[in-house]
Amino acid sequence: MAEFRITGMDCADCARSIERGVARMNGVQACSLNYMAAVLVVDGADITRDAVIARVRELGYDVATEAAAKPALPQPAARRGGVIGFVRYLLAERDTALALIGLVLMLPGVLFHELALWPTAPAWLTAVPTLGALACAGVPVAIGAWRSLRINHEVSMNALMVIAGVGAVAIGALTEAGMVMVLFAIGEALEGYTIERTRHAITSLMSVAPNEATALTACIDCQEHLGQAGYTGGACPFCEREEHRVPVDTLGAGDTIITRPGERIAMDGRVTRGASAVNQAPITGESMPQTKQPGDTVFAGSINGEGVLEVLVLGAAVDNTVSRIIRMVEEAQNKRAPTQRFIDQFARYYTPSVVVLAMLVAFAPPLIFGAPFLNPATGAQGWLYRALELLVVACPCALVISTPVSIVSAISNAARNGVLIKGGVYLELLSRVRAVAFDKTGTLTQGKPNVVRVRAAACDTCAESEQSCDHRDDLLALATAIERRSEHPLARAVVNSAQRNGLHDKYPAAADVMAITGRGISGSVDGHTVTVGSHAWFHDATPDAHNEAQCREMHASSAQGHTPLLVSRDDLYMGYIAVADTVRPGSRAALDDLRAIGVQSLVMLTGDGSAAAQSIAGQVGVTEVRAGLMPDSKVDAVRGLLGQFGTVAMVGDGINDAPALATASVGIAMGAGGTAQAMETADVVLMTDDLAALPYAIRLSRAAMARIKTNIIFSISVKLLFFTVVLLGWGSMWLAVLADVGVSLLVTLYSMQLLHLERKT
């Protein structure tokens, strides 16, 4: 399989012509051309790159060098908007420059003939420039039509314009023939220009990450210290690491880079020294900076705050988060939505059908009803002229371009806001979602235990509303002295809570620590034996250590989904610390938002027991809870929702919930940390742990589909209107092509508004 970057395309019809032309080659097994990304993918063992490139050039287009190495960048002229940007775009290529020359040459014909500003002007004053305009704009169109007919054996949109132009010349409508060709060529260029602008919105992601980084490298073979303390060469143990500016392409896993305040982080990595608030909005869409400390992961392209960070690089530049996002956005464009596939298939048969219809319009009325075939006086009322107008009006540019521009604009907007949608098909499915199933752990909750309650036996007189008291603080500090010797997740929760409250150094670390697997841990603290363990262990080992009321309190805590850790000192019960997986901040608001936009069912699927599940459900506001599920049971639950609601999204971690994600209409992964596994598993990836991105993605998908439907209805309505105008003899050829260009521009600009649809926070 080989990839090629195609240049010189102005419209979706160009893409179809290339795709079919290459597909007809011997040895090509499969061929697809992504027009929006300008990427041609060819699969075939017996076909060479040179042969494919030759066929593309034979069709009138070209292939960029180093095609597979990097994403397509927009032409420099297209990077600046407005009229100036468009003029620069026209001047950048030969065919578009000829169209611009043709537009200038048409001015005498329009001013003196069509607008009658100088009715007595000599005929040659309009005829000569018009012929020049017809040649400048028409010859490239005619060549394209001939190539498509000769190689692909099909009638293209270029052929429609050539037939209309030649027919207009034949009946003496020279100025209109010139206007048809010039406006068509300018319209195609305008479409190409707007698409380049859309591509620029995608490839601008490339500018997020810098091309260079400041690397910290050891002094190698230091001449100053050779021979000292046995140093014989290699990395010098006496010198500080040196700073060097290097291209990011030269960095790899294990290298260390330094990022100063205000700089963009150049590579994905892990902080090894320093602390800073990092703005991750360019990657994840998060509005608030995130505090980063040693051990935390940072993304390439995020913006460092006030501190200096040393970052251990985790991989090559081509594998960093920004590169994966760009690659996935481009690949997403190949996964066409059903609506887009239907429009593409429709356009395939539409153009030749129009030629047949035009022939019927030209010949049927004169033959059957004796209507004038050609009015010798003006040519304006004859049915041949109307047939030629019909060919111009029928050009399907607006209809074909409306869908891909909307889809790519929406996918690009989503990527900039921390949501990766892996194709138009998933964008369309998202718009139809009426039920969402959520995994509990790591999705609705944070996925790691936290201390939710500290209850000291000695603080019965303390108000329950108090967050802490001396007895509770002492209990937490005492337990931390033991738990800091353990790597168990529950122990980490206790230690982290003590650190947040400044209690982790109140007691020295325990000595003679002994862990009892599945039950608890004990050790010596200041000469006292301290034990931290489960309620079952305390109940069996020291039944007299706590009373019946305290036992009931343990059972009540467990019923809420908490894990109580009991603490004793010299067999004296000191109290307990309740640990639980806490609800992710924003989960409740996100689910409320989903209900507000019409999602009917919000279901939590979990392997936890019913009590713990109901506790979390009450906090987040799901409409239904299904607890005690194994992975295959989650699949069955998703299938049941599919039968009930039709289109269902499943939100999980992208790895453990893979079967359920695959079963759902749309699998959505929580991609916190930008893990490659999460990004590869699901159909949609939320780059942050913020579930608020989900209602945003659904809103965006609905807006995209609404624009597609509006564009299709508008395009067809205008076509039908002008068909009526043409058949009644009220139109003109140049007005018809101007209308077609105008509709194409309007639907494109309307679709591109999706690039700027804001994510509500």
Sequence and secondary structure as in RCSB ss.txt:
>XXXX:A:sequence
MAEFRITGMDCADCARSIERGVARMNGVQACSLNYMAAVLVVDGADITRDAVIARVRELGYDVATEAAAKPALPQ
PAARRGGVIGFVRYLLAERDTALALIGLVLMLPGVLFHELALWPTAPAWLTAVPTLGALACAGVPVAIGAWRSLR
INHEVSMNALMVIAGVGAVAIGALTEAGMVMVLFAIGEALEGYTIERTRHAITSLMSVAPNEATALTACIDCQEH
LGQAGYTGGACPFCEREEHRVPVDTLGAGDTIITRPGERIAMDGRVTRGASAVNQAPITGESMPQTKQPGDTVFA
GSINGEGVLEVLVLGAAVDNTVSRIIRMVEEAQNKRAPTQRFIDQFARYYTPSVVVLAMLVAFAPPLIFGAPFLN
PATGAQGWLYRALELLVVACPCALVISTPVSIVSAISNAARNGVLIKGGVYLELLSRVRAVAFDKTGTLTQGKPN
VVRVRAAACDTCAESEQSCDHRDDLLALATAIERRSEHPLARAVVNSAQRNGLHDKYPAAADVMAITGRGISGSV
DGHTVTVGSHAWFHDATPDAHNEAQCREMHASSAQGHTPLLVSRDDLYMGYIAVADTVRPGSRAALDDLRAIGVQ
SLVMLTGDGSAAAQSIAGQVGVTEVRAGLMPDSKVDAVRGLLGQFGTVAMVGDGINDAPALATASVGIAMGAGGT
AQAMETADVVLMTDDLAALPYAIRLSRAAMARIKTNIIFSISVKLLFFTVVLLGWGSMWLAVLADVGVSLLVTLY
SMQLLHLERKT
>XXXX:A:secstr
 EEEEEE   SHHHHHHHHHHHHTSTT  EEEEETTTTEEEEE TT  HHHHHHHHHHTT EE TTTTTS     
GGGGS HHHHHHHHHHHSHHHHHHHHHHHHTHHIIIIIIS SSTT  HHHHHHHHHHHHHHHHHHHHHHHHHIII
II    HHHHHHHHHHHHHHTT HHHHHHHHHHHHHHHHHHHHHHHHHHHHHHGGGGGS SEEEEEE  BS TTT
TTGGG  SSB SSS  EEEEEEGGG  TT EEEE TT B  S EEEEE  EEEB HHHH  SS EEE TT EE T
T B  SS EEEEE S GGGSHHHHHHHHHHHHTTS  HHHHHHHHHHHHHHHHHHHHHHHHHHHIIIII   S  
TTTSSSSHHHHHHHHHHHT  HHHHHHHHHHHHHHHHHHHHTTEEE  HHHHHHHHT  EEEEEIIIIIEEEEEE
EEEEEEGGGTTS TT S  HHHHHHHHHHHHHHTT   HHHHHHHHHHHHTT TTSS   EEEEEETTTEEEEEE
TTEEEEEE HHHHHHH TTSS HHHHHHHHHHHHTT EEEEEEETTEEEEEEEEEEEE TTHHHHHHHHHHTT  
EEEEE SS HHHHHHHHHHHT SEEE S  HHHHHHHHHHHHHHHS EEEEE SSTTHHHHHHSSEEEEE GGG 
HHHHHHSSEEESSS TTHHHHHHHHHHHHHHHHHHHHHHHHHHHHHHHHHHHTT   HHHHHHHHHHHHHHHHHH
HHGGGG     
